[in-house]
Structures are given as C-alpha cells and as structure tokens.
Amino acid sequence: MLSYIVRPSRIHGQGLFTLSRIPRRMKLGELTGVKRRMSHALREQQQREVMKLVELGHGWALDCMEGNEFSSLNHSCQANCYLRIAHRRVEIYSLDSIPANHELTVDYGETMHKGGMQCCCGLPGCRSNI
C-alpha cells in the first residue's frame, strides 16, 4: 500500500511526498473536494492567494481547498504525476517510477490566477527561466 505525507516543500508551501517507491503509470488516488459551478468557484478562488481548483468541463469545477492530501500537489514543469479527469472525478497517476521520499508534482499548465502565476519548481528548463 502506498503512503504519503504532507510536509514543507522547496517548490511552494506544503507539498505531497511519497514514503515508498511508486511504479511507472500507477494510479495513486483521487483528488477530493467540492464540485461547484465553474463561475461560482472562480469568483471564490480569485479572493485566495492559493488556488486549488480543477476544471471538470461542462461548466463544473472541483474546489479542492478542503480536499484530501492530493490537494497539496505542487506544480512542476517536469512533473512526475498527471491528472486524469473522468466522469467529474480527478484521478492522479505517476508518469514514471518515483523513488521514496520524493515530492509528487503535476504540470497544471495554464493558470486561472489573475496576472498569471510563475512556476517555482527551479528545475533545469523551468518555464519561468526561459
């Protein structure tokens, strides 16, 4: 069984770290939160410093501010995980094998933050350094 811990991240605030090795292309779990109309969720999120919102499509979003440990997934240009949205559910999968004690990250792509949001992953080739 996989286990995770939320702890301080060098990328941003708190991050999600794996306590065990994760194989390539493995389902890690499901992101939880409150399903809301996108227009309402965006208005609420714009008031927050940190956005935890996943667009589900057809005018719906998952507000993850009160979600499970997967709501601590930070952005990275060279992410080791990806999100799969199916039937208004958000699943998390590993891209490649991930060693124990590594931070789990996702490339969230475009941001809904006003004025954009700079990536803080600090890895070689980071989009913020280009």
N, C-alpha and C positions, 0 to 999 in steps of 0.2 A: 504494500500500500504506500502511495506517495504521501509525503507530508511537507508542509510549507510553514514558513514563519515570516511575519511582517516585522521588518526592522529598518533602521535608518539606511538610506540609500545615498550613494555618491551622485546619482543622477538627479533626484529630487525628493525631498521629504522622506516619506516611508516607501519602501519597496517590498516586493514579494520575492522571497528566496526559497529555493528548494533545499530540503535537507537530505535528499537522496538523488542518485543519478537517475536521469529521465531518458528513456529511449527516444529515438527519432520518430516523428509523426504519431505521438501518443496523445490521446485525449487526457487533459489534465483536470478538467472540471467544467463547471458552468458559472458564468458571471451572474450574480443575482442583483436585484434592485426592484424599483417600482416602474411599471410600464405606464407611460404618460403620453398624451398628445405632444407631438414634437414642438408645436408653437408654444405651449404652456411650459414645457421642460426647458426650452431655450431661454425664455424670459427669466425663469428662476436661475438657471445656470449663469447667465450674464452678470448676476449680482455676486457671484462667488469668485474667489481667487483661483480655486482649483476646479476644473470641470471634470466630472465623472459621468459622461453621457455617451451612449452608443445609439446611433440611429438604426432603427429596425426596419425602416421602409414603410410605405403607405401611410405616412403621417404619424408614425409612432416612434418612441424612443425609450430606452431603458435608462432611468436615472439611478446611478449606482452609488450615490452619496451614502446610502445606508446599506450597501451591498456587502457581500462576503469578502473573504481575503483577496479574491481576484480583483477587487476594485483598487487594489494597491499596485497593479501592474503599471510600471512606468513606460514611457515612450523611449524607443531607441531606433535610430536609423538602421541599425544592424540587429534587429530583433531576433530573439531565439524562439518566439512563440507567435501564433497568429490567431485571430478570432474567426469563427465561422458562425454566421447567423442563419438559423433555420427555424421556421415556424415561431418567429418572435422570441427565440431563445438564443443566447450568446454562449457558444462553446469555445474553450481555449485548448489549442493543440501545440505541441512542440514542433518546431521546424526540423531541428537536428538533435542529436544526442546532447544533453546538457549535464555537465558534471555537478556533483553535490556542492552545495553552498554557493551557487551562482544565482544572481538576480535574474528573475524571469521578466522579459520585456516584450513589448508589442510595438509595431510601427503603426501608429494611429493615423498616419497620413495627414490629410488636411485638418486643420483645427477650426473650431467654431468660436474661438476666443476673438473678441474684438481686437483688431490690430495684429492678429496672428500670435503665434507662440514660438519662441526659439527653442530648438532642441538642446538638451543639456547632457546628452549621452557621452560626449567627449571622446568618442572613438575615432580612429583614423577614417577619413572620408565622411565625417558627420556633415549633414546638410547645412548646419549653422556655420561651418568653417569654409564653405565653398563660396 
